[in-house]
Amino acid sequence: MNAIYRWLLCAVIFLAAGLGASRLLSRENQTKSPNASAQQAVVDRGKYLVEDVAMCEECHTPRDDNGNLDESRRLQGAAIWIVPVHRTFNWANRAPALAGFEEFTEEQGEQILEKGIGPNGLEIQPPMHIYHMSHADAQAVIAYLRSLPGAYPQQ
Ligand code: HEC
């Protein structure tokens, strides 16, 4: 009889310890995961804006010989091949690399995407659009670009 009680007591203690430990572990996970998944949601939204809404790749990804986007060099910066119908004095002939977004601070990125003003204080040159993104959208685009591996050195 006594032995059975002792075993029961042991089992109860083990169960309690197990429960306590799993509680602690899940609490630790809870403090981490909501932030991580919220950040992932921002990056996912940025990816959607970049790829499906603002189509940044159309100009910032180089093309192969057939004129298709070169997916192996996504957002690595590209020569501009479209030409203006009317003579435009400040038409840019190159779109810089965006992958990694290391060349710009958060504020510069926001200024570019929310106001169309470059780090030099001048309006962004065509054919880059003057975007008027909301602050949250600009932050999402920047978060996505920063999540990409940085640009390879230009050849
Ligand atoms: C129609 C072509 C086109 C599209 C689409 C486009 N860009 Fe650009 N982008 C350019 C060109 C050309 C430049 C160079 C013009 C300049 O530096 O003023 C440029 C410049 C930039 C710069 C650097 C600005 C500076 O002053 O240094 C950033 C950052 C940028 N683009 C981000 C983006 C993002 C993010 C998107 C999508 C949301 C995008 N671009 C879509 C053509 C484009």
Backbone and ligand atoms as CSV (ligand in chain L), in Angstrom:
chain,resi,resn,atom,element,x,y,z
A,1,MET,N,N,0.827,-1.221,0.000
A,1,MET,CA,C,0.000,0.000,0.000
A,1,MET,C,C,0.853,1.259,0.000
A,2,ASN,N,N,1.742,1.269,0.985
A,2,ASN,CA,C,2.624,2.426,1.119
A,2,ASN,C,C,3.391,2.729,-0.158
A,3,ALA,N,N,3.880,1.622,-0.756
A,3,ALA,CA,C,4.667,1.773,-1.985
A,3,ALA,C,C,3.819,2.408,-3.089
A,4,ILE,N,N,2.566,1.981,-3.178
A,4,ILE,CA,C,1.688,2.541,-4.206
A,4,ILE,C,C,1.508,4.045,-4.004
A,5,TYR,N,N,1.261,4.457,-2.733
A,5,TYR,CA,C,1.107,5.898,-2.453
A,5,TYR,C,C,2.356,6.669,-2.861
A,6,ARG,N,N,3.502,6.041,-2.538
A,6,ARG,CA,C,4.756,6.730,-2.873
A,6,ARG,C,C,4.856,6.925,-4.398
A,7,TRP,N,N,4.504,5.859,-5.129
A,7,TRP,CA,C,4.554,5.965,-6.587
A,7,TRP,C,C,3.588,7.023,-7.096
A,8,LEU,N,N,2.374,7.007,-6.478
A,8,LEU,CA,C,1.382,8.006,-6.887
A,8,LEU,C,C,1.906,9.417,-6.675
A,9,LEU,N,N,2.494,9.607,-5.474
A,9,LEU,CA,C,3.038,10.929,-5.133
A,9,LEU,C,C,4.095,11.354,-6.160
A,10,CYS,N,N,4.968,10.388,-6.478
A,10,CYS,CA,C,6.010,10.658,-7.486
A,10,CYS,C,C,5.379,11.083,-8.809
A,11,ALA,N,N,4.342,10.321,-9.221
A,11,ALA,CA,C,3.708,10.615,-10.503
A,11,ALA,C,C,3.118,12.015,-10.504
A,12,VAL,N,N,2.453,12.368,-9.361
A,12,VAL,CA,C,1.836,13.702,-9.268
A,12,VAL,C,C,2.906,14.788,-9.359
A,13,ILE,N,N,4.019,14.566,-8.655
A,13,ILE,CA,C,5.093,15.574,-8.684
A,13,ILE,C,C,5.635,15.729,-10.107
A,14,PHE,N,N,5.838,14.590,-10.788
A,14,PHE,CA,C,6.337,14.643,-12.166
A,14,PHE,C,C,5.386,15.418,-13.070
A,15,LEU,N,N,4.099,15.101,-12.922
A,15,LEU,CA,C,3.093,15.778,-13.746
A,15,LEU,C,C,3.119,17.287,-13.525
A,16,ALA,N,N,3.150,17.653,-12.219
A,16,ALA,CA,C,3.126,19.079,-11.878
A,16,ALA,C,C,4.347,19.778,-12.459
A,17,ALA,N,N,5.522,19.111,-12.312
A,17,ALA,CA,C,6.752,19.725,-12.820
A,17,ALA,C,C,6.659,19.886,-14.331
A,18,GLY,N,N,6.143,18.842,-14.987
A,18,GLY,CA,C,6.012,18.875,-16.447
A,18,GLY,C,C,5.106,20.003,-16.880
A,19,LEU,N,N,3.968,20.118,-16.206
A,19,LEU,CA,C,3.016,21.183,-16.547
A,19,LEU,C,C,3.648,22.563,-16.394
A,20,GLY,N,N,4.318,22.725,-15.220
A,20,GLY,CA,C,4.962,24.022,-14.937
A,20,GLY,C,C,5.962,24.369,-16.016
A,21,ALA,N,N,6.785,23.381,-16.386
A,21,ALA,CA,C,7.821,23.641,-17.387
A,21,ALA,C,C,7.187,24.015,-18.729
A,22,SER,N,N,6.123,23.288,-19.107
A,22,SER,CA,C,5.539,23.597,-20.417
A,22,SER,C,C,4.886,24.975,-20.411
A,23,ARG,N,N,4.304,25.337,-19.236
A,23,ARG,CA,C,3.737,26.703,-19.115
A,23,ARG,C,C,4.818,27.758,-19.376
A,24,LEU,N,N,5.952,27.546,-18.672
A,24,LEU,CA,C,7.058,28.509,-18.791
A,24,LEU,C,C,7.513,28.617,-20.243
A,25,LEU,N,N,7.675,27.442,-20.876
A,25,LEU,CA,C,8.147,27.431,-22.268
A,25,LEU,C,C,7.165,28.156,-23.173
A,26,SER,N,N,5.869,27.885,-22.987
A,26,SER,CA,C,4.906,28.500,-23.904
A,26,SER,C,C,4.833,30.008,-23.661
A,27,ARG,N,N,5.047,30.417,-22.376
A,27,ARG,CA,C,5.042,31.867,-22.124
A,27,ARG,C,C,6.211,32.533,-22.857
A,28,GLU,N,N,7.362,31.834,-22.836
A,28,GLU,CA,C,8.528,32.387,-23.527
A,28,GLU,C,C,8.225,32.543,-25.020
A,29,ASN,N,N,7.569,31.502,-25.576
A,29,ASN,CA,C,7.231,31.575,-26.998
A,29,ASN,C,C,6.258,32.708,-27.277
A,30,GLN,N,N,5.326,32.892,-26.337
A,30,GLN,CA,C,4.324,33.931,-26.562
A,30,GLN,C,C,4.950,35.318,-26.645
A,31,THR,N,N,5.992,35.548,-25.815
A,31,THR,CA,C,6.580,36.880,-25.840
A,31,THR,C,C,7.343,37.108,-27.139
A,32,LYS,N,N,7.812,36.016,-27.759
A,32,LYS,CA,C,8.591,36.193,-28.995
A,32,LYS,C,C,7.702,36.228,-30.225
A,33,SER,N,N,6.802,35.229,-30.348
A,33,SER,CA,C,6.154,35.028,-31.638
A,33,SER,C,C,5.228,36.154,-32.116
A,34,PRO,N,N,4.449,36.830,-31.256
A,34,PRO,CA,C,3.564,37.857,-31.828
A,34,PRO,C,C,4.357,38.942,-32.542
A,35,ASN,N,N,5.492,39.360,-31.968
A,35,ASN,CA,C,6.309,40.391,-32.614
A,35,ASN,C,C,6.882,39.900,-33.921
A,36,ALA,N,N,7.410,38.661,-33.885
A,36,ALA,CA,C,8.026,38.108,-35.087
A,36,ALA,C,C,6.978,37.977,-36.181
A,37,SER,N,N,5.780,37.522,-35.842
A,37,SER,CA,C,4.787,37.329,-36.905
A,37,SER,C,C,4.232,38.669,-37.362
A,38,ALA,N,N,4.175,39.670,-36.467
A,38,ALA,CA,C,3.736,41.004,-36.893
A,38,ALA,C,C,4.752,41.573,-37.880
A,39,GLN,N,N,6.045,41.382,-37.584
A,39,GLN,CA,C,7.098,41.881,-38.475
A,39,GLN,C,C,7.031,41.156,-39.817
A,40,GLN,N,N,6.758,39.839,-39.767
A,40,GLN,CA,C,6.648,39.067,-41.004
A,40,GLN,C,C,5.475,39.575,-41.845
A,41,ALA,N,N,4.380,39.961,-41.174
A,41,ALA,CA,C,3.205,40.474,-41.895
A,41,ALA,C,C,3.556,41.780,-42.610
A,42,VAL,N,N,4.381,42.629,-41.968
A,42,VAL,CA,C,4.800,43.890,-42.589
A,42,VAL,C,C,5.649,43.587,-43.831
A,43,VAL,N,N,6.592,42.645,-43.688
A,43,VAL,CA,C,7.461,42.276,-44.816
A,43,VAL,C,C,6.618,41.697,-45.964
A,44,ASP,N,N,5.637,40.857,-45.629
A,44,ASP,CA,C,4.781,40.257,-46.664
A,44,ASP,C,C,3.993,41.340,-47.407
A,45,ARG,N,N,3.514,42.332,-46.656
A,45,ARG,CA,C,2.767,43.408,-47.299
A,45,ARG,C,C,3.698,44.204,-48.232
A,46,GLY,N,N,4.928,44.436,-47.761
A,46,GLY,CA,C,5.903,45.138,-48.595
A,46,GLY,C,C,6.172,44.381,-49.881
A,47,LYS,N,N,6.298,43.065,-49.780
A,47,LYS,CA,C,6.541,42.228,-50.967
A,47,LYS,C,C,5.375,42.375,-51.955
A,48,TYR,N,N,4.164,42.367,-51.425
A,48,TYR,CA,C,2.973,42.516,-52.268
A,48,TYR,C,C,2.989,43.884,-52.966
A,49,LEU,N,N,3.321,44.937,-52.209
A,49,LEU,CA,C,3.341,46.280,-52.799
A,49,LEU,C,C,4.419,46.387,-53.882
A,50,VAL,N,N,5.606,45.846,-53.585
A,50,VAL,CA,C,6.724,45.929,-54.527
A,50,VAL,C,C,6.446,45.115,-55.786
A,51,GLU,N,N,5.948,43.886,-55.608
A,51,GLU,CA,C,5.833,42.972,-56.756
A,51,GLU,C,C,4.520,43.109,-57.521
A,52,ASP,N,N,3.443,43.404,-56.801
A,52,ASP,CA,C,2.132,43.331,-57.458
A,52,ASP,C,C,1.430,44.676,-57.604
A,53,VAL,N,N,1.849,45.691,-56.871
A,53,VAL,CA,C,1.150,46.976,-56.957
A,53,VAL,C,C,2.038,48.022,-57.631
A,54,ALA,N,N,3.193,48.327,-57.029
A,54,ALA,CA,C,4.026,49.410,-57.563
A,54,ALA,C,C,4.964,48.924,-58.670
A,55,MET,N,N,5.128,47.599,-58.794
A,55,MET,CA,C,5.933,46.994,-59.865
A,55,MET,C,C,7.340,47.592,-59.950
A,56,CYS,N,N,8.000,47.717,-58.830
A,56,CYS,CA,C,9.349,48.289,-58.784
A,56,CYS,C,C,10.306,47.515,-59.703
A,57,GLU,N,N,10.052,46.210,-59.843
A,57,GLU,CA,C,10.967,45.365,-60.622
A,57,GLU,C,C,11.036,45.762,-62.089
A,58,GLU,N,N,9.951,46.321,-62.601
A,58,GLU,CA,C,9.916,46.660,-64.022
A,58,GLU,C,C,11.089,47.546,-64.416
A,59,CYS,N,N,11.543,48.361,-63.473
A,59,CYS,CA,C,12.680,49.243,-63.771
A,59,CYS,C,C,13.947,48.877,-62.995
A,60,HIS,N,N,13.783,48.315,-61.806
A,60,HIS,CA,C,14.953,48.109,-60.949
A,60,HIS,C,C,15.589,46.725,-61.099
A,61,THR,N,N,14.986,45.845,-61.918
A,61,THR,CA,C,15.577,44.527,-62.187
A,61,THR,C,C,16.070,44.523,-63.631
A,62,PRO,N,N,17.329,44.094,-63.850
A,62,PRO,CA,C,17.830,44.070,-65.230
A,62,PRO,C,C,17.104,43.032,-66.083
A,63,ARG,N,N,17.197,43.170,-67.383
A,63,ARG,CA,C,16.517,42.250,-68.315
A,63,ARG,C,C,17.534,41.412,-69.077
A,64,ASP,N,N,17.070,40.233,-69.525
A,64,ASP,CA,C,17.942,39.385,-70.351
A,64,ASP,C,C,17.840,39.818,-71.819
A,65,ASP,N,N,18.492,39.064,-72.692
A,65,ASP,CA,C,18.541,39.452,-74.102
A,65,ASP,C,C,17.171,39.481,-74.764
A,66,ASN,N,N,16.233,38.725,-74.203
A,66,ASN,CA,C,14.875,38.718,-74.774
A,66,ASN,C,C,13.992,39.805,-74.172
A,67,GLY,N,N,14.555,40.600,-73.291
A,67,GLY,CA,C,13.772,41.674,-72.692
A,67,GLY,C,C,12.965,41.231,-71.477
A,68,ASN,N,N,13.165,39.962,-71.044
A,68,ASN,CA,C,12.451,39.508,-69.843
A,68,ASN,C,C,13.246,39.863,-68.592
A,69,LEU,N,N,12.530,40.058,-67.470
A,69,LEU,CA,C,13.209,40.364,-66.220
A,69,LEU,C,C,14.144,39.211,-65.862
A,70,ASP,N,N,15.363,39.535,-65.471
A,70,ASP,CA,C,16.346,38.521,-65.095
A,70,ASP,C,C,16.158,38.220,-63.607
A,71,GLU,N,N,15.432,37.135,-63.334
A,71,GLU,CA,C,15.055,36.814,-61.953
A,71,GLU,C,C,16.263,36.494,-61.069
A,72,SER,N,N,17.412,36.159,-61.695
A,72,SER,CA,C,18.591,35.859,-60.878
A,72,SER,C,C,19.231,37.152,-60.349
A,73,ARG,N,N,18.767,38.288,-60.883
A,73,ARG,CA,C,19.329,39.570,-60.413
A,73,ARG,C,C,18.211,40.518,-60.001
A,74,ARG,N,N,17.268,39.971,-59.215
A,74,ARG,CA,C,16.097,40.751,-58.821
A,74,ARG,C,C,16.494,42.017,-58.064
A,75,LEU,N,N,15.992,43.147,-58.515
A,75,LEU,CA,C,16.164,44.439,-57.846
A,75,LEU,C,C,17.633,44.815,-57.625
A,76,GLN,N,N,18.487,44.380,-58.577
A,76,GLN,CA,C,19.919,44.666,-58.467
A,76,GLN,C,C,20.301,45.959,-59.189
A,77,GLY,N,N,19.327,46.700,-59.673
A,77,GLY,CA,C,19.620,47.934,-60.403
A,77,GLY,C,C,19.700,47.636,-61.894
A,78,ALA,N,N,19.224,48.570,-62.729
A,78,ALA,CA,C,19.158,48.271,-64.161
A,78,ALA,C,C,19.220,49.535,-64.996
A,79,ALA,N,N,19.635,49.337,-66.252
A,79,ALA,CA,C,19.591,50.428,-67.224
A,79,ALA,C,C,18.127,50.667,-67.590
A,80,ILE,N,N,17.777,51.920,-67.792
A,80,ILE,CA,C,16.403,52.252,-68.211
A,80,ILE,C,C,16.325,52.158,-69.727
A,81,TRP,N,N,15.376,51.359,-70.204
A,81,TRP,CA,C,15.260,51.140,-71.646
A,81,TRP,C,C,14.069,51.884,-72.238
A,82,ILE,N,N,13.135,52.340,-71.373
A,82,ILE,CA,C,11.994,53.077,-71.917
A,82,ILE,C,C,12.416,54.523,-72.202
A,83,VAL,N,N,11.887,55.078,-73.247
A,83,VAL,CA,C,12.252,56.454,-73.614
A,83,VAL,C,C,11.010,57.338,-73.620
A,84,PRO,N,N,11.184,58.616,-73.293
A,84,PRO,CA,C,10.015,59.497,-73.253
A,84,PRO,C,C,9.502,59.820,-74.653
A,85,VAL,N,N,8.216,60.000,-74.765
A,85,VAL,CA,C,7.620,60.368,-76.052
A,85,VAL,C,C,8.043,61.797,-76.406
A,86,HIS,N,N,8.028,62.650,-75.385
A,86,HIS,CA,C,8.484,64.034,-75.598
A,86,HIS,C,C,9.839,64.197,-74.926
A,87,ARG,N,N,10.641,65.042,-75.472
A,87,ARG,CA,C,11.953,65.311,-74.900
A,87,ARG,C,C,11.787,65.744,-73.431
A,88,THR,N,N,12.482,65.052,-72.531
A,88,THR,CA,C,12.375,65.371,-71.095
A,88,THR,C,C,13.794,65.576,-70.582
A,89,PHE,N,N,14.057,66.759,-70.059
A,89,PHE,CA,C,15.464,67.086,-69.800
A,89,PHE,C,C,16.097,66.263,-68.684
A,90,ASN,N,N,15.271,65.829,-67.684
A,90,ASN,CA,C,15.926,65.146,-66.554
A,90,ASN,C,C,15.613,63.648,-66.496
A,91,TRP,N,N,15.309,63.037,-67.641
A,91,TRP,CA,C,15.033,61.597,-67.722
A,91,TRP,C,C,16.260,60.814,-67.227
A,92,ALA,N,N,16.061,59.891,-66.271
A,92,ALA,CA,C,17.200,59.120,-65.743
A,92,ALA,C,C,17.473,57.926,-66.647
A,93,ASN,N,N,18.740,57.518,-66.761
A,93,ASN,CA,C,19.017,56.358,-67.610
A,93,ASN,C,C,19.385,55.122,-66.803
A,94,ARG,N,N,19.296,55.229,-65.469
A,94,ARG,CA,C,19.591,54.064,-64.635
A,94,ARG,C,C,18.727,54.067,-63.380
A,95,ALA,N,N,18.244,52.889,-62.993
A,95,ALA,CA,C,17.525,52.733,-61.725
A,95,ALA,C,C,18.456,52.006,-60.769
A,96,PRO,N,N,18.706,52.562,-59.589
A,96,PRO,CA,C,19.699,51.955,-58.685
A,96,PRO,C,C,19.220,50.634,-58.085
A,97,ALA,N,N,20.167,49.899,-57.490
A,97,ALA,CA,C,19.843,48.638,-56.805
A,97,ALA,C,C,18.975,48.927,-55.581
A,98,LEU,N,N,17.988,48.076,-55.347
A,98,LEU,CA,C,17.119,48.229,-54.171
A,98,LEU,C,C,17.275,47.066,-53.192
A,99,ALA,N,N,17.760,45.898,-53.681
A,99,ALA,CA,C,17.870,44.714,-52.816
A,99,ALA,C,C,18.761,45.027,-51.612
A,100,GLY,N,N,18.273,44.764,-50.420
A,100,GLY,CA,C,19.019,45.038,-49.190
A,100,GLY,C,C,18.796,46.449,-48.681
A,101,PHE,N,N,18.519,47.358,-49.589
A,101,PHE,CA,C,18.243,48.770,-49.289
A,101,PHE,C,C,19.293,49.368,-48.345
A,102,GLU,N,N,20.582,49.059,-48.651
A,102,GLU,CA,C,21.657,49.490,-47.755
A,102,GLU,C,C,22.120,50.916,-48.026
A,103,GLU,N,N,21.801,51.422,-49.213
A,103,GLU,CA,C,22.307,52.750,-49.589
A,103,GLU,C,C,21.517,53.880,-48.943
A,104,PHE,N,N,20.348,53.547,-48.393
A,104,PHE,CA,C,19.438,54.596,-47.911
A,104,PHE,C,C,19.083,54.377,-46.450
A,105,THR,N,N,18.885,55.473,-45.727
A,105,THR,CA,C,18.383,55.353,-44.355
A,105,THR,C,C,16.865,55.176,-44.434
A,106,GLU,N,N,16.296,54.800,-43.299
A,106,GLU,CA,C,14.838,54.645,-43.199
A,106,GLU,C,C,14.149,55.956,-43.622
A,107,GLU,N,N,14.664,57.093,-43.110
A,107,GLU,CA,C,14.048,58.405,-43.398
A,107,GLU,C,C,14.143,58.742,-44.876
A,108,GLN,N,N,15.296,58.443,-45.473
A,108,GLN,CA,C,15.451,58.739,-46.907
A,108,GLN,C,C,14.464,57.910,-47.722
A,109,GLY,N,N,14.325,56.621,-47.351
A,109,GLY,CA,C,13.386,55.749,-48.055
A,109,GLY,C,C,11.964,56.281,-47.943
A,110,GLU,N,N,11.594,56.715,-46.747
A,110,GLU,CA,C,10.235,57.227,-46.537
A,110,GLU,C,C,10.004,58.493,-47.353
A,111,GLN,N,N,10.990,59.357,-47.365
A,111,GLN,CA,C,10.907,60.616,-48.117
A,111,GLN,C,C,10.720,60.340,-49.613
A,112,ILE,N,N,11.466,59.338,-50.110
A,112,ILE,CA,C,11.378,58.976,-51.534
A,112,ILE,C,C,9.985,58.427,-51.859
A,113,LEU,N,N,9.495,57.528,-51.011
A,113,LEU,CA,C,8.247,56.820,-51.347
A,113,LEU,C,C,6.991,57.603,-50.955
A,114,GLU,N,N,7.120,58.489,-49.964
A,114,GLU,CA,C,5.925,59.231,-49.535
A,114,GLU,C,C,5.827,60.593,-50.226
A,115,LYS,N,N,7.014,61.175,-50.598
A,115,LYS,CA,C,6.979,62.534,-51.145
A,115,LYS,C,C,7.608,62.645,-52.526
A,116,GLY,N,N,8.363,61.623,-52.939
A,116,GLY,CA,C,9.023,61.706,-54.239
A,116,GLY,C,C,10.240,62.615,-54.215
A,117,ILE,N,N,10.829,62.775,-53.030
A,117,ILE,CA,C,12.026,63.617,-52.899
A,117,ILE,C,C,13.226,62.724,-52.563
A,118,GLY,N,N,14.307,62.868,-53.333
A,118,GLY,CA,C,15.506,62.060,-53.120
A,118,GLY,C,C,16.353,62.580,-51.969
A,119,PRO,N,N,17.389,61.817,-51.577
A,119,PRO,CA,C,18.286,62.241,-50.490
A,119,PRO,C,C,18.983,63.561,-50.806
A,120,ASN,N,N,19.105,63.912,-52.090
A,120,ASN,CA,C,19.742,65.185,-52.460
A,120,ASN,C,C,18.769,66.362,-52.359
A,121,GLY,N,N,17.539,66.092,-51.906
A,121,GLY,CA,C,16.562,67.163,-51.723
A,121,GLY,C,C,15.812,67.514,-52.997
A,122,LEU,N,N,16.152,66.853,-54.101
A,122,LEU,CA,C,15.496,67.151,-55.378
A,122,LEU,C,C,14.415,66.111,-55.671
A,123,GLU,N,N,13.463,66.527,-56.516
A,123,GLU,CA,C,12.407,65.598,-56.909
A,123,GLU,C,C,13.025,64.421,-57.673
A,124,ILE,N,N,12.494,63.212,-57.413
A,124,ILE,CA,C,12.968,62.006,-58.104
A,124,ILE,C,C,12.805,62.196,-59.616
A,125,GLN,N,N,13.814,61.757,-60.352
A,125,GLN,CA,C,13.784,61.937,-61.811
A,125,GLN,C,C,12.885,60.891,-62.482
A,126,PRO,N,N,12.192,61.290,-63.564
A,126,PRO,CA,C,11.426,60.309,-64.322
A,126,PRO,C,C,12.385,59.353,-65.042
A,127,PRO,N,N,11.984,58.118,-65.353
A,127,PRO,CA,C,10.607,57.617,-65.275
A,127,PRO,C,C,10.202,57.053,-63.913
A,128,MET,N,N,11.007,57.216,-62.865
A,128,MET,CA,C,10.568,56.790,-61.522
A,128,MET,C,C,9.327,57.616,-61.188
A,129,HIS,N,N,8.325,56.960,-60.677
A,129,HIS,CA,C,7.098,57.654,-60.331
A,129,HIS,C,C,7.280,58.478,-59.064
A,130,ILE,N,N,6.483,59.525,-58.952
A,130,ILE,CA,C,6.407,60.255,-57.682
A,130,ILE,C,C,5.307,59.557,-56.885
A,131,TYR,N,N,5.728,58.634,-56.027
A,131,TYR,CA,C,4.743,57.898,-55.222
A,131,TYR,C,C,4.315,58.747,-54.034
A,132,HIS,N,N,3.047,58.609,-53.663
A,132,HIS,CA,C,2.568,59.231,-52.419
A,132,HIS,C,C,2.042,58.125,-51.527
A,133,MET,N,N,2.956,57.238,-51.124
A,133,MET,CA,C,2.540,56.109,-50.286
A,133,MET,C,C,2.177,56.588,-48.894
A,134,SER,N,N,1.321,55.825,-48.219
A,134,SER,CA,C,1.065,56.109,-46.805
A,134,SER,C,C,2.341,55.741,-46.038
A,135,HIS,N,N,2.474,56.278,-44.830
A,135,HIS,CA,C,3.671,56.011,-44.040
A,135,HIS,C,C,3.829,54.498,-43.820
A,136,ALA,N,N,2.712,53.826,-43.501
A,136,ALA,CA,C,2.767,52.383,-43.219
A,136,ALA,C,C,3.191,51.607,-44.472
A,137,ASP,N,N,2.708,52.030,-45.639
A,137,ASP,CA,C,3.086,51.330,-46.874
A,137,ASP,C,C,4.569,51.535,-47.173
A,138,ALA,N,N,5.046,52.764,-46.992
A,138,ALA,CA,C,6.472,53.034,-47.235
A,138,ALA,C,C,7.326,52.175,-46.297
A,139,GLN,N,N,6.907,52.101,-45.026
A,139,GLN,CA,C,7.672,51.297,-44.056
A,139,GLN,C,C,7.672,49.824,-44.467
A,140,ALA,N,N,6.528,49.343,-44.970
A,140,ALA,CA,C,6.432,47.935,-45.380
A,140,ALA,C,C,7.340,47.668,-46.579
A,141,VAL,N,N,7.348,48.586,-47.556
A,141,VAL,CA,C,8.207,48.415,-48.739
A,141,VAL,C,C,9.675,48.373,-48.301
A,142,ILE,N,N,10.056,49.294,-47.409
A,142,ILE,CA,C,11.451,49.344,-46.950
A,142,ILE,C,C,11.798,48.055,-46.188
A,143,ALA,N,N,10.886,47.596,-45.324
A,143,ALA,CA,C,11.137,46.363,-44.550
A,143,ALA,C,C,11.346,45.186,-45.501
A,144,TYR,N,N,10.536,45.126,-46.565
A,144,TYR,CA,C,10.693,44.018,-47.522
A,144,TYR,C,C,12.046,44.118,-48.240
A,145,LEU,N,N,12.384,45.330,-48.720
A,145,LEU,CA,C,13.646,45.487,-49.455
A,145,LEU,C,C,14.834,45.147,-48.553
A,146,ARG,N,N,14.743,45.522,-47.264
A,146,ARG,CA,C,15.830,45.214,-46.330
A,146,ARG,C,C,15.920,43.712,-46.053
A,147,SER,N,N,14.815,42.985,-46.240
A,147,SER,CA,C,14.832,41.546,-45.971
A,147,SER,C,C,15.520,40.770,-47.103
A,148,LEU,N,N,15.767,41.444,-48.234
A,148,LEU,CA,C,16.405,40.762,-49.371
A,148,LEU,C,C,17.917,40.806,-49.226
A,149,PRO,N,N,18.623,39.795,-49.765
A,149,PRO,CA,C,20.083,39.864,-49.744
A,149,PRO,C,C,20.545,41.088,-50.527
A,150,GLY,N,N,21.611,41.725,-50.050
A,150,GLY,CA,C,22.084,42.974,-50.651
A,150,GLY,C,C,22.512,42.812,-52.105
A,151,ALA,N,N,22.691,43.945,-52.756
A,151,ALA,CA,C,23.062,43.933,-54.175
A,151,ALA,C,C,24.480,43.400,-54.355
A,152,TYR,N,N,24.710,42.735,-55.467
A,152,TYR,CA,C,26.080,42.327,-55.795
A,152,TYR,C,C,26.812,43.575,-56.271
A,153,PRO,N,N,28.135,43.583,-56.146
A,153,PRO,CA,C,28.863,44.767,-56.645
A,153,PRO,C,C,28.625,44.936,-58.149
A,154,GLN,N,N,28.494,46.178,-58.576
A,154,GLN,CA,C,28.267,46.450,-60.009
A,154,GLN,C,C,29.502,46.072,-60.803
A,155,GLN,N,N,29.264,45.457,-61.998
A,155,GLN,CA,C,30.442,45.150,-62.828
A,155,GLN,C,C,30.730,46.346,-63.724
L,1,HEC,C1,C,9.082,53.269,-64.191
L,1,HEC,C2,C,10.372,52.858,-63.652
L,1,HEC,C3,C,10.509,52.764,-62.145
L,1,HEC,C4,C,9.675,52.137,-61.256
L,1,HEC,C5,C,8.408,51.369,-61.534
L,1,HEC,C6,C,10.267,52.337,-59.958
L,1,HEC,N1,N,11.423,53.050,-60.052
L,1,HEC,FE1,FE,12.618,53.613,-58.552
L,1,HEC,N2,N,13.825,54.609,-59.834
L,1,HEC,C7,C,13.681,54.619,-61.201
L,1,HEC,C8,C,14.708,55.485,-61.781
L,1,HEC,C9,C,14.909,55.765,-63.241
L,1,HEC,C10,C,15.450,55.986,-60.692
L,1,HEC,C11,C,16.601,57.013,-60.752
L,1,HEC,C12,C,15.975,58.379,-60.632
L,1,HEC,C13,C,16.548,59.229,-59.569
L,1,HEC,O1,O,17.516,58.797,-58.923
L,1,HEC,O2,O,16.058,60.366,-59.374
L,1,HEC,C14,C,14.865,55.435,-59.502
L,1,HEC,C15,C,15.318,55.710,-58.238
L,1,HEC,C16,C,14.879,55.085,-57.084
L,1,HEC,C17,C,15.450,55.260,-55.790
L,1,HEC,C18,C,16.663,56.168,-55.452
L,1,HEC,C19,C,16.230,57.599,-55.402
L,1,HEC,C20,C,17.370,58.553,-55.180
L,1,HEC,O3,O,17.130,59.775,-55.313
L,1,HEC,O4,O,18.502,58.125,-54.907
L,1,HEC,C21,C,14.741,54.478,-54.927
L,1,HEC,C22,C,14.974,54.292,-53.443
L,1,HEC,C23,C,13.708,53.828,-55.701
L,1,HEC,N3,N,13.816,54.216,-57.005
L,1,HEC,C24,C,12.796,52.952,-55.185
L,1,HEC,C25,C,11.741,52.416,-55.918
L,1,HEC,C26,C,10.722,51.586,-55.343
L,1,HEC,C27,C,10.706,51.107,-53.899
L,1,HEC,C28,C,9.838,51.298,-56.329
L,1,HEC,C29,C,8.572,50.548,-56.220
L,1,HEC,C30,C,7.713,50.944,-55.096
L,1,HEC,C31,C,10.337,51.940,-57.552
L,1,HEC,N4,N,11.480,52.606,-57.243
L,1,HEC,C32,C,9.716,51.861,-58.775
L,1,HEC,C33,C,12.717,53.962,-61.931
L,1,HEC,C34,C,11.625,53.300,-61.393
